[in-house]
Amino acid sequence: MNTNRELVMIPGPTPVTEPIRKQLGRETAAFKDPNFVEDFKEVISDLTKLWNSSEVFVVSGSGTLAMEMAIANTLKETDSVLVISHGFFGDRMVDLCKRKGLDVDVLSSKWGKAISVEEIKEKLAKKKYKAVAVTHVDTSTGVKASLDQLGEVLDKHPETLFIVDGVCSTAGEPEFMYEMGIDVLITASQKAFGVPPGLAMVWVSEKAMSRREEIGDICEYYLDFDRWLPVMKNPDKYFGTPPVNLIWALKEAVQIIKNEGLLERFKRHQIRGRAVQKALEGLGFEILAEENVRASTLSNPLYPEGIEDGEFRKVLKEEGVVVAGGLGPYAGKLFRLGHMGNIDTNELVTVISAIERTLFRLDYPVEFGKGINILLENIMKKEKN
Ligand SMILES: *Cc1c(COP(=O)(O)O)cnc(C)c1O
């Protein structure tokens, strides 16, 4: 029962590896320190190149700030926006857009399912939208939107910006700004980048930068691209104090991504995501998201008959693993397990083993090693060649 180390496997913050953590303990430099300015420049340049964007903004804040930044800089009051919602965070985008006084239309799926391309096409044929916003992976349901298909549809609507909430996907699921026609992509540091919380990141296409110019002055101050752009071009300039140590941590995370290779990283997430999901199914859980729209970055397993949420997560924590509870209508019915970022095989084995031990302690029929066997069969064989 006693564990030396607690493994936090919620869908953000995700585990932070030693080299990244070390950056946080460094003596904080002046934000004009030439070495720091160089480091910040390199981060901006790498992020722009890796995701093939025109600009990127890296500022202090959480994912929600990034969402607000995306909307504030591309849409003005009464502009029409279509939000495709696959759960809690899609609904948050709806709220945010309504608060801003936008003309908001919503396509909401049943939790666990995705909105079909046909429905989206139909909506777009009936009305002109200034933007379409979608959550790539909705953390509440584990549903992944098809950005490929959406991008293709939006290709025929050049007046419409494509805004993607990648908070639970960026650096874990394939997102290619140019190829998929994404205009604004947002994320936060604490999810698939594996950096502690505190950084909001917003990638922007040329088209979205033109939209920013078109809409003129905006009332938001801290969120304004115009105020941050000179800093992103040259971090020697000041607008708001950059979180120096977090930028260093992000630089380390980007280095890890470059060493691994972005495509390799996506593939790793896909193989391991599926392996974890199969292992959970083997142990008696059902995954909420339908198989063809299932995310690789996290899993939302529904409890089998007889397992109570509070008890399960309490015992699992005693066994050394922390997971998150369900949101909205699925509170108490499922748990949310993050497996994105810089997670290794040992950690995944630990998680599945802890789940087996928890089921056993809760008198649920379990064959020790069954989940581990499925997990390793899927990871080791698929990653061998
Ligand atoms: C976590 C999350 C957010 C919100 O991010 P915060 O950093 O908690 O503000 C938004 N969208 C998605 C898809 C998320 O997973």
The ligand as an SDF file (V2000), in Angstrom:
LIG
                    3D

 15 15  0  0  0  0  0  0  0  0999 V2000
   -7.3750   21.4960  -20.3360 C   0  0  0  0  0  0  0  0  0  0  0  0
   -8.1340   21.9740  -21.5050 C   0  0  0  0  0  0  0  0  0  0  0  0
   -8.5170   23.3100  -21.6640 C   0  0  0  0  0  0  0  0  0  0  0  0
   -8.3430   24.3310  -20.5860 C   0  0  0  0  0  0  0  0  0  0  0  0
   -7.0260   24.5390  -20.2780 O   0  0  0  0  0  0  0  0  0  0  0  0
   -6.6240   25.2110  -18.8880 P   0  0  0  0  0  0  0  0  0  0  0  0
   -5.1460   25.2070  -18.9630 O   0  0  0  0  0  0  0  0  0  0  0  0
   -7.1760   24.3270  -17.8280 O   0  0  0  0  0  0  0  0  0  0  0  0
   -7.2210   26.5610  -18.8670 O   0  0  0  0  0  0  0  0  0  0  0  0
   -9.1310   23.6890  -22.8200 C   0  0  0  0  0  0  0  0  0  0  0  0
   -9.3850   22.8030  -23.8040 N   0  0  0  0  0  0  0  0  0  0  0  0
   -9.0470   21.5130  -23.6840 C   0  0  0  0  0  0  0  0  0  0  0  0
   -9.3370   20.5850  -24.8080 C   0  0  0  0  0  0  0  0  0  0  0  0
   -8.4130   21.0510  -22.5370 C   0  0  0  0  0  0  0  0  0  0  0  0
   -8.0750   19.7700  -22.4270 O   0  0  0  0  0  0  0  0  0  0  0  0
  1  2  1  0
  2  3  1  0
  2 14  2  0
  3  4  1  0
  3 10  2  0
  4  5  1  0
  5  6  1  0
  6  7  2  0
  6  8  1  0
  6  9  1  0
 10 11  1  0
 11 12  2  0
 12 13  1  0
 12 14  1  0
 14 15  1  0
M  END
$$$$
